[in-house]
C-alpha cells in the first residue's frame, strides 16, 4: 500500500513538472557578425524595466533563453544603446530569433511568437511612412524660399496625408482583428512626424474597445491597467465634451473670450463683431498646426480686405516657444497665448471651447454667431466663400 502511494505521488510530481515545462518559453537565437557579445533580456512594464538577465552569445553567434512567465508580457532584448528589439511573449512559446547584431531592429526575424510578430508588423508599417515623411520634410526645407513654395508644399502635404491615412486605416484593421492583444495597445499610440495615428476623440470607440478587451484578458498587466485607466478617463471626458458641444453649434452665439495679445493689448472676441472671425487654437510644436498656418497666410491675405480676421490662440506650455515661432514667421493676424487669458473670465477658455484636441478652429459671423465649428484644413476657404464674396 505504501509503495502504491509513493508511486502515485511520483506520478503527481512528474505531471506537475511536465505542465510547468510545457509553459516554459524558449528563445533560440542566432546573431550574425557577433563576436561572443553580451545581451540583456528584461521584462517591460508600463513605467519601469525589471528582471534583467545577462545573456552570453557563443562563438557561433548562438544564444538560448528559457524561463517560465506568469502571463503574457512585453520584453526587451538589448545589445547596447539603441540596438534593441521589443518582444511580446506568452506562455509556452518556442521562439526562433535571428538578426544581424550590427543593427538588430532593422534586421531581426522572429518565429513562434504571435505577439512579437504583431509588434514587428506595427513597427515596420510605421517606419515606412516615417521614412517617407522625413524625405518630404527634406524637400520642404530645400524649397522653402522658392517662389512656388506654397504649391510645392501643398503637393507634398497631400502625398503625406494620403500615406498617413492609409497607414491609419491599415493599423485600425490590425487592431480590430487583434483587439485583445497587448500589441494593439502599442499600435494605438503610434505616431509619424509628431502626428498621432489615433486620438481619444476621433477614435474614442477604438480606445474603449481595446482598453476593455485587453484589461479583461490581462487584468494584472501594467499596460492593460494603464490603458483601462485612460479609457475610464476618456469615458468621463466624453460626457463632458458632449455637454460642451451643446453650446458649440452653428447659429449659436460664440462664447466670449478675453486675452492679452502678443503686443500686450487686451483682445476680446466680442470686440471683433462686424468681421468674420476664424478663432483658431493651436500649438507651435504641432506639425499640423504649422502646416495650416502656411495655408492660412495665403487665405488671410486674400480675404482680409473683405472683413476677415483671425484670432489665433496658442496653447503652448512655454510662452517662449510660441514667441520664438512667431518671430521666425510673418503671420500678421491677431495672436494671443492661452495662459494670458483675463482673470475676470468666469469659465476658463479651455472649458468653453473644448480644446483638448488641436488644431481646432471655428468660423464666427459678423454678429458673433457660429458659421462653422471644428473646421479642418482646406474647409476654411470653402466656408469663407459662402459669406465673403
N, C-alpha and C positions, 0 to 999 in steps of 0.2 A: 504493500500500500504506500509506504514511504517512498519507494522508488518511483511509483506512478505519479505521485505529487511532484517529485523532483523533476521528472521528465516534462510534466505539464508546465512547471514554472520556467524551465529552459525554453519551452515552446513559446510561451508568452513573451519572454525577454527577446527571443530571436525575432518574433513578429514585430515587436515594438521597434527594434533596431532596424528592421527591414523598411518599416514605414518611414522612419527618420531618414534613412539613406535615400529613399525614393523622393523625399522632399528636398534633398541637398541640391544646391546649384553648383554646377561645374563649368568653369570657363577655361577652355583650351585655347591658348594664344600663340600666334606666330607673327613675329615682327621682323621685317626685312631691314637690312642696314643697321642692325643692333650689335653692339659690342658689350655684351654682358651688362646691359643697362639695368637701372633700378626704377621700378614703377611704384606708385602709391594708389591704393584702392580704398575709397572711403564711401560711407553712406551719406547721402544728401538729405537734409531736412530743409524745410522752408527757410529757416533763419540760421542754420548752422551746418557744420560738417562733423561727423563723428565716426568712431570705429575704424580708424585708418590702419591699414595693413601695408607692410612693405613687401613688394613682390620682386623677386630677383629673376632676371631673364638669363637663360643659359647661353652657352657659346653658339648654339644654333638658332638663337632668337626665339626660343620657345619658353612659355611660362604656363603655369596652371594655378587656378584659384578655385578652392572648394569651400563652401560654407552653407549653413542652414539658416535661411532668412525666416523671420517670424511672419512676414507678409510681403506683398509686392512693395518694392522701394525703388527710388532713384539712387544711382551710384555714380561715382566719378572715377575714371581711370586716368591718372596723371603721370606724364613723363617729367616735364618741368615747364615752368612759366605757363604759356598759353597752349602748350602741346598736350591737349587732353580731350577726352570724349565723355559725354554723359550716356548712361545706360539705364534702362528701366527693366528691372529683373523681378521675376516672380518665382515662387517655389518650384523646385523640380526641373528647372530649365537646364538643358545641356547645350552650352553655347560654344560656338567656334568664332574666334575673333582674329582677324588678320589686318595688318596695317604696316605702312612704312613709318618707322619711328621718327624719321625726319619731319613728317607732317601727318600726325595721327588723325586730326579732324578731317582733313581733305581726302585721306586715302583709306580710311578704315572700312571694313566689311564685317557684318555680323550676321550669324545664322543661329537659329534655335531660340530666339527671344523676340516674341511678337511686339512687346513694348519698346524694346530697343530699336527694332526696325521702324516702328511708327515715329520714334524720335528722329531717326536718321532721315526719314521721308520729309518730316516737317522742316528740319534744318536745311535740307537740300533745296526744297522748293523756295524757302525764304531767301537763301543765299543767292539763288539765281536772279531773283528780282532785285535784290540789294546790289548785286554787281551791275545790273543794267542801270539802276538809279545813280550809282557812282559815276558811271560813264556819261550819263545825261547831264549830271551836275558839272562834270568836267567841261562839257561843251558850253554850258551856260556861262561858266566863268570865262572861257575863251572869247565868247561872242558878246559879253556884257556891254561893251562900249560901241558896238557896231550899230549903224542906223536902223537896220531891220531887226533889232534885238527882240522887240515885242512879238513880232511874227514868229521868229525862231523859237522864242520861249514858249509861245502857245502850242507850237508843234511838238516840242519836246515834252511839255507838260501833258499834252494829250497822250503821247506814247506811254509816259509813266502811268497815267491814270488807267489806261486800258489794261496794262500789265498788273497793276496793283489790284484792280477789281477782279481780274481773272484769278489772281492768287487768293484773294479773299473767298471767291466762290469755291475754288478748289479746296481750300482749307476748311471751309464750312462743311463741305461734303465729308471730308475726312473726320471731322469732329462728330458729325451726325451719325456716321457709321461706327464710331468708336466712343460713344457718349459716356460710357462708364470707365474708360481708360484714363489713367493718370496722365498719359501723353496728351490728352485733349486739354488738360489744364495748361500745359506748356503752349499748345497751339493757340489758345485764347489770348495769350499775352505777347504774341509775336508782333514785331513792328519792322517797317522799312523806312530808312531815312527819317527817323523820328516820328513816323506816322503809324499809329496802332492799327492793326487789321480789324480789330473788334473793339467796341466800347460798350459800356453798360447801358447806354441809351438806345442806340440803333440796334444793338444785338442783345437786348435785355432777356428775351426768351431763351437764347442760346446759353447765356451765362447761367440762368436758372436751371436749365436742363442738365448742363454739365455739373454744376455745383451739387444739385440734389442727387444725381446718379452716382457721382464719384464718392460723395460722403456716405451714401447708403452702402456702398461696396467696401470702402476703406475708411471706416469711422475713426481709426487711430492714426492715420497717416497725416503728417503735418501739412502737406499740400492740400489734401482733401478738406482738412479742418479750416485752413485759411480761406479757400475759395467758398466754402459754405458760409463762413462768417461774412464774407463780402456779399454773397447773394442775399443774406438776411438784411444787410445794409441797403443793398440795391432795391429790395422789395419795399422797404420803408421809404427810401428816397423816391421811388417810382410813384408812390401815393402822393408825396409832397409835390412832385412835378406835375401830376395831373391837376392838383388844386391850383398851382400857379398858372398852368396853361389855360385855365378858365378865364384868366384876365388878359392873356396874350392872344387875342383873336382879332381877325380883320374886322374893322368897323368900330372897335372899342378904343377909348382914349388910351394912349400910351402912358404908363405911369411916369410921373415927372422925376427927374434926377438932377442933382446939383453937385458939381465938382469944380476943382481948380484946373484950369487949362495948363498946358505946358509952359505958357508965358506968365502964369501966376494970376490970371484973371478968373473971376467966377463965371462958369458957363452952366446954364440951366437949359434943359431940353425945351421947356415951355417957352423960353425966350426966342426960340427959333421958329415959332409959328409964323406962317406966311411963306415958309420954304418947305420943299420936300426933303426930308432928312433921312439919311441912312445912319442908323445907330448900330455901330459895329463894336463887338467885343473880341479882343484878340490878344496875342502874346508874341513878343519879339523872338522867342525861342521856338516858335511853331512854324515849321516849313510851309504848311498850307496857308497859314495866315500871311506869311511874307509873299507867297505867290499871288494871293488875292490882292495884296496891296499894289503889286505891279499892275494888275489888271485895273484896279480902281483908279490908278493915276490917270490912265487914258480916259476912263469914263468920267472922272471928275472934271477934267479939262474940257470935255465935250459938252457937259450939261450944267456947269456952274453958272454960266450967264443966264440960264433959263430958270434959275431958282432952286438949284440942287445944292445941298450941303451934306457934309459927312461929319458926324461926331464919333470919333474913334477913341474907344476907352480900352486902355491896356490893362491886362490883368497880371502883368509881370510881377514876380515876387520881389525882385530887386529893381528899384527905380532907375538905377544906373544902366541896367541892360536896356531898358526902354529908351532912355535919353541917348545912349550911345548909338542905338539903331537909328533913331530919328536924325541924328547928326550926320549919319552916313547916307541918308536917303531923303530926297527932297519931296516930301508929301505935305502940301501946303493947305490941308484942311484942318479942322479943329481936333486937337489931341488932348487927352486927359488920362490920368492914371487912377485906377480904381481906388487905390488906398488914399487918394486925396479927395474922397467924397466928403461933402459937407457934413458936419456933426449934427446939423438940425434935420437930417434925413430921418424920418420916423421908422423906416424899414430899410435895411441895407440893400444896395443896388443888386447885389448878387442874389438876394432872395426875391426881389421884384421881377427880375428878368431871367432867373434860372440859368446862370452862366457857368455851370459846372463843365459844360462842353463847349469848346471853342474850335474854330471860329464860329461865331453866330452873329447874324445881322437881321435887323428889322427895318422895313421901309415905312416911314410915317408921313402922312399927307400934310397939307398946309394948315389944317385945323387941329393937328396933333393926334389924329387917329391912325391906327394901323392900316396901311395899304397892303402889306405882306409881312409875314413873320417867318423867322428861321430861313432866311434866304441863303443860298449857296452859289458860289462861283458865278457863272455866266447869267444866272437868273436875275441879277441886279439890273442889268441894262434892259432886259426884256420887260421888267416891271416899270422901269423909268419911262420907256417908250409909250406906255399906256397913259401916263399923266403929264409928261413933258414933251410937247410937240413943237 
